């Protein structure tokens, strides 16, 4: 399975308090997301405000994409949502 991440900016999803970002698995688009809680707990986001979440994501993008890649491999290329618990127990 070949996984890559386009370099576009993440998108804020207010109702879910998460950021979404695209991946490509074997050239097919797959949506990934990380919760505001994970960004606050593990990547230094100061609040669940869009600007703070994007700043934390940008500063730690490579770590977040690596976690998403691991999860995509585990789930066979299906969409992933990275929660705080994933980083607490799996990294």
Backbone as a printed PyTorch tensor [residue, N CA C, xyz], in Angstrom:
tensor([[[  0.8520,  -1.1660,   0.0000],
         [  0.0000,   0.0000,   0.0000],
         [  0.9010,   1.2330,   0.0000]],

        [[  0.6850,   2.1200,  -0.9470],
         [  1.4580,   3.3710,  -1.0420],
         [  0.6110,   4.5040,  -0.4730]],

        [[  1.1320,   5.1810,   0.5550],
         [  0.4200,   6.2660,   1.2290],
         [  1.2240,   7.5530,   1.0970]],

        [[  0.5400,   8.6180,   0.7030],
         [  1.1780,   9.9300,   0.6350],
         [  0.1960,  10.9790,   1.1440]],

        [[  0.7450,  12.1620,   1.4360],
         [ -0.0640,  13.2500,   1.9620],
         [  0.1960,  14.5050,   1.1320]],

        [[ -0.8300,  15.0040,   0.4270],
         [ -0.6770,  16.2550,  -0.3030],
         [ -0.3300,  17.3820,   0.6780]],

        [[  0.3600,  18.3770,   0.2200],
         [  0.8320,  19.4380,   1.1060],
         [ -0.1750,  20.5710,   1.2910]],

        [[ -1.4400,  20.3190,   1.0820],
         [ -2.4440,  21.3680,   1.2490],
         [ -2.7550,  21.6100,   2.7320]],

        [[ -3.3480,  22.7450,   3.0020],
         [ -3.6730,  23.1240,   4.3770],
         [ -4.8090,  22.2510,   4.9160]],

        [[ -4.7890,  21.9810,   6.2210],
         [ -5.9000,  21.2360,   6.8170],
         [ -7.1560,  22.1080,   6.8440]],

        [[ -8.3020,  21.4620,   6.9760],
         [ -9.5690,  22.1860,   7.0470],
         [-10.1840,  22.0040,   8.4190]],

        [[-10.7180,  23.0870,   8.9500],
         [-11.3490,  23.0890,  10.2680],
         [-12.7790,  22.5880,  10.1540]],

        [[-13.1580,  21.6810,  11.0330],
         [-14.5350,  21.1850,  11.0950],
         [-15.0740,  21.5290,  12.4780]],

        [[-15.7400,  22.6770,  12.5750],
         [-16.2380,  23.1830,  13.8440],
         [-17.1700,  22.2410,  14.5900]],

        [[-18.1700,  21.6550,  13.9210],
         [-19.0940,  20.7750,  14.6430],
         [-18.3980,  19.5590,  15.2830]],

        [[-17.3210,  19.0990,  14.6540],
         [-16.6030,  17.9260,  15.1790],
         [-15.3920,  18.3170,  16.0220]],

        [[-15.0690,  19.6170,  16.0790],
         [-13.8520,  20.0920,  16.7410],
         [-12.6540,  19.2580,  16.3030]],

        [[-12.3890,  19.3210,  15.0120],
         [-11.3060,  18.5430,  14.4110],
         [-10.7640,  19.2700,  13.1910]],

        [[ -9.5900,  18.8490,  12.7870],
         [ -9.0270,  19.2790,  11.5110],
         [ -9.0100,  18.0720,  10.5930]],

        [[ -9.3970,  18.2740,   9.3470],
         [ -9.3010,  17.2070,   8.3640],
         [ -8.1440,  17.5120,   7.4230]],

        [[ -7.5410,  16.4480,   6.9200],
         [ -6.4460,  16.5970,   5.9630],
         [ -6.4520,  15.3790,   5.0540]],

        [[ -6.0800,  15.5750,   3.7930],
         [ -6.1780,  14.4790,   2.8330],
         [ -4.9560,  13.5600,   2.8590]],

        [[ -5.2230,  12.3250,   2.4910],
         [ -4.1650,  11.3570,   2.2100],
         [ -4.4990,  10.7360,   0.8590]],

        [[ -3.5130,  10.1020,   0.2900],
         [ -3.7350,   9.3170,  -0.9260],
         [ -3.2110,   7.9200,  -0.6430]],

        [[ -4.0820,   6.9470,  -0.8180],
         [ -3.7200,   5.5500,  -0.6090],
         [ -3.8520,   4.8520,  -1.9500]],

        [[ -2.7200,   4.3890,  -2.4610],
         [ -2.6990,   3.7890,  -3.7980],
         [ -3.4070,   4.6910,  -4.8080]],

        [[ -3.0760,   5.9960,  -4.7420],
         [ -3.5780,   7.0470,  -5.6290],
         [ -5.0600,   7.3760,  -5.4390]],

        [[ -5.7160,   6.7920,  -4.4390],
         [ -7.1100,   7.1080,  -4.1490],
         [ -7.1770,   8.0690,  -2.9650]],

        [[ -8.0440,   9.0950,  -3.0160],
         [ -8.1470,  10.0320,  -1.8970],
         [ -8.8100,   9.3810,  -0.6860]],

        [[ -8.2540,   9.6680,   0.4860],
         [ -8.7970,   9.1750,   1.7490],
         [ -8.7340,  10.3270,   2.7420]],

        [[ -9.8160,  10.5480,   3.4550],
         [ -9.8400,  11.6450,   4.4290],
         [ -9.2820,  11.1910,   5.7650]],

        [[ -8.4480,  12.0370,   6.3380],
         [ -7.9180,  11.8300,   7.6820],
         [ -8.3460,  13.0200,   8.5290]],

        [[ -8.4000,  12.8170,   9.8300],
         [ -8.7430,  13.9110,  10.7300],
         [ -8.0390,  13.7010,  12.0600]],

        [[ -7.8550,  14.7970,  12.7650],
         [ -7.2990,  14.7680,  14.1090],
         [ -8.1750,  15.6620,  14.9760]],

        [[ -8.4930,  15.2000,  16.1730],
         [ -9.3780,  15.9560,  17.0460],
         [ -8.6580,  17.1390,  17.6790]],

        [[ -9.4510,  18.1370,  18.0420],
         [ -8.9140,  19.2890,  18.7660],
         [ -8.2810,  18.8190,  20.0710]],

        [[ -8.9010,  17.8650,  20.7230],
         [ -8.3620,  17.3460,  21.9830],
         [ -6.9570,  16.7800,  21.7950]],

        [[ -6.7420,  16.0260,  20.7340],
         [ -5.4120,  15.4720,  20.4680],
         [ -4.4080,  16.5870,  20.1970]],

        [[ -4.8260,  17.5960,  19.4460],
         [ -3.9290,  18.7100,  19.1570],
         [ -3.5920,  19.5080,  20.4180]],

        [[ -4.5610,  19.6420,  21.3150],
         [ -4.3110,  20.3440,  22.5780],
         [ -3.4470,  19.5000,  23.5160]],

        [[ -3.7920,  18.2350,  23.6720],
         [ -3.1090,  17.3590,  24.6370],
         [ -1.6790,  17.0130,  24.2390]],

        [[ -1.4300,  16.8540,  22.9520],
         [ -0.1470,  16.2960,  22.5190],
         [  0.6920,  17.1990,  21.6130]],

        [[  0.0770,  18.2490,  21.0630],
         [  0.8090,  19.0660,  20.1020],
         [  0.7680,  20.5610,  20.4160]],

        [[  0.3570,  20.9050,  21.6180],
         [  0.4730,  22.2740,  22.0980],
         [ -0.5320,  23.2850,  21.5960]],

        [[ -1.6570,  22.8390,  21.0250],
         [ -2.6870,  23.8050,  20.6300],
         [ -3.1770,  24.5270,  21.8810]],

        [[ -3.2570,  25.8400,  21.8240],
         [ -3.6130,  26.6400,  22.9930],
         [ -5.1010,  26.6050,  23.3020]],

        [[ -5.9280,  26.2870,  22.3050],
         [ -7.3800,  26.2410,  22.4800],
         [ -7.9770,  25.4760,  21.3030]],

        [[ -9.2840,  25.2110,  21.3360],
         [ -9.9160,  24.5520,  20.1840],
         [-10.2880,  25.5210,  19.0550]],

        [[ -9.8220,  26.7760,  19.1590],
         [-10.0780,  27.7290,  18.0690],
         [ -9.3250,  27.2950,  16.8100]],

        [[ -9.9230,  27.5720,  15.6760],
         [ -9.3590,  27.1690,  14.3890],
         [ -7.8950,  27.5690,  14.2420]],

        [[ -7.5720,  28.8180,  14.5470],
         [ -6.2020,  29.3030,  14.3610],
         [ -5.2050,  28.5260,  15.2150]],

        [[ -5.5790,  28.2470,  16.4610],
         [ -4.6840,  27.5160,  17.3580],
         [ -4.4830,  26.0750,  16.9050]],

        [[ -5.5470,  25.4560,  16.4280],
         [ -5.4370,  24.0720,  15.9500],
         [ -4.5580,  24.0010,  14.7050]],

        [[ -4.7500,  24.9210,  13.7850],
         [ -3.9490,  24.9180,  12.5590],
         [ -2.4830,  25.1840,  12.8730]],

        [[ -2.2110,  26.0960,  13.8050],
         [ -0.8160,  26.3590,  14.1950],
         [ -0.1560,  25.0970,  14.7500]],

        [[ -0.8610,  24.3780,  15.6210],
         [ -0.3090,  23.1530,  16.2060],
         [ -0.1170,  22.0830,  15.1310]],

        [[ -1.0930,  21.9540,  14.2330],
         [ -0.9790,  20.9700,  13.1540],
         [  0.2370,  21.2810,  12.2780]],

        [[  0.3720,  22.5370,  11.9060],
         [  1.4790,  22.9440,  11.0360],
         [  2.8310,  22.6710,  11.6900]],

        [[  2.9340,  22.9680,  12.9700],
         [  4.1990,  22.7670,  13.6870],
         [  4.5520,  21.2920,  13.8500]],

        [[  3.5580,  20.4240,  13.8350],
         [  3.7940,  18.9980,  14.0900],
         [  3.2680,  18.1100,  12.9700]],

        [[  3.1800,  18.6840,  11.7890],
         [  2.5890,  17.9720,  10.6550],
         [  3.2410,  16.6100,  10.3940]],

        [[  4.5460,  16.5330,  10.4240],
         [  5.2060,  15.2630,  10.0960],
         [  4.8470,  14.1790,  11.1130]],

        [[  4.7670,  14.5210,  12.3850],
         [  4.3860,  13.5410,  13.4050],
         [  2.9380,  13.0820,  13.2230]],

        [[  2.0680,  14.0240,  12.9040],
         [  0.6480,  13.7090,  12.7160],
         [  0.4650,  12.8440,  11.4730]],

        [[  1.1420,  13.1730,  10.4030],
         [  1.0410,  12.3640,   9.1870],
         [  1.6120,  10.9670,   9.3940]],

        [[  2.6780,  10.8460,  10.1730],
         [  3.2260,   9.5220,  10.4760],
         [  2.2100,   8.6870,  11.2530]],

        [[  1.5390,   9.2930,  12.2210],
         [  0.5050,   8.5860,  12.9760],
         [ -0.6480,   8.1840,  12.0550]],

        [[ -1.0450,   9.0890,  11.1710],
         [ -2.1170,   8.7760,  10.2240],
         [ -1.7030,   7.6410,   9.2930]],

        [[ -0.4520,   7.6450,   8.8660],
         [  0.0430,   6.5790,   7.9980],
         [ -0.0220,   5.2260,   8.7120]],

        [[  0.3810,   5.1930,   9.9660],
         [  0.2990,   3.9460,  10.7400],
         [ -1.1450,   3.4560,  10.8290]],

        [[ -2.0550,   4.4030,  11.1210],
         [ -3.4630,   4.0350,  11.2560],
         [ -4.0440,   3.5940,   9.9150]],

        [[ -3.6810,   4.2770,   8.8310],
         [ -4.1510,   3.8590,   7.5070],
         [ -3.6900,   2.4420,   7.1960]],

        [[ -2.4620,   2.1180,   7.5390],
         [ -1.9650,   0.7500,   7.3350],
         [ -2.7650,  -0.2490,   8.1550]],

        [[ -3.0590,   0.1060,   9.4100],
         [ -3.8140,  -0.8000,  10.2850],
         [ -5.2380,  -1.0050,   9.7930]],

        [[ -5.8300,   0.0360,   9.2030],
         [ -7.2270,  -0.0290,   8.7800],
         [ -7.3980,  -0.3730,   7.3020]],

        [[ -6.3190,  -0.6970,   6.6400],
         [ -6.4190,  -1.0780,   5.2360],
         [ -6.7820,   0.0650,   4.3110]],

        [[ -6.3610,   1.2900,   4.6680],
         [ -6.5920,   2.4290,   3.7940],
         [ -7.9250,   3.1140,   3.9630]],

        [[ -8.6600,   2.7820,   5.0130],
         [ -9.9440,   3.4390,   5.2750],
         [ -9.7070,   4.7630,   6.0020]],

        [[-10.6650,   5.6980,   5.9540],
         [-10.5060,   6.9930,   6.6250],
         [-10.1750,   6.8250,   8.1060]],

        [[ -9.3710,   7.7680,   8.6220],
         [ -8.9500,   7.6820,  10.0190],
         [ -9.2990,   8.9670,  10.7660]],

        [[ -9.5540,   8.8000,  12.0590],
         [ -9.7450,   9.9140,  12.9750],
         [ -8.8010,   9.6850,  14.1420]],

        [[ -7.8340,  10.5580,  14.2800],
         [ -6.8370,  10.4310,  15.3320],
         [ -7.3270,  11.1310,  16.5940]],

        [[ -7.5330,  10.3500,  17.6430],
         [ -7.9740,  10.8480,  18.9470],
         [ -6.7710,  10.9980,  19.8700]],

        [[ -6.9510,  11.7060,  20.9440],
         [ -5.9000,  11.8940,  21.9350],
         [ -5.3850,  10.5510,  22.4580]],

        [[ -6.2680,   9.6140,  22.6910],
         [ -5.8740,   8.3050,  23.2130],
         [ -4.8980,   7.5700,  22.3200]],

        [[ -5.0060,   7.7670,  21.0130],
         [ -4.0680,   7.1130,  20.1060],
         [ -2.6380,   7.5420,  20.4300]],

        [[ -2.4430,   8.8200,  20.6240],
         [ -1.1030,   9.3390,  20.9040],
         [ -0.6430,   8.9710,  22.3190]],

        [[ -1.5830,   8.8470,  23.2340],
         [ -1.2590,   8.4850,  24.6010],
         [ -0.7730,   7.0520,  24.7010]],

        [[ -1.3830,   6.1450,  23.9360],
         [ -1.1000,   4.7370,  24.0960],
         [ -0.2930,   4.1000,  22.9710]],

        [[ -0.2360,   4.7500,  21.8180],
         [  0.3720,   4.0810,  20.6600],
         [  1.6480,   4.7310,  20.1430]],

        [[  2.1200,   5.7710,  20.7870],
         [  3.3460,   6.3880,  20.2890],
         [  4.3850,   6.4090,  21.3700]]])
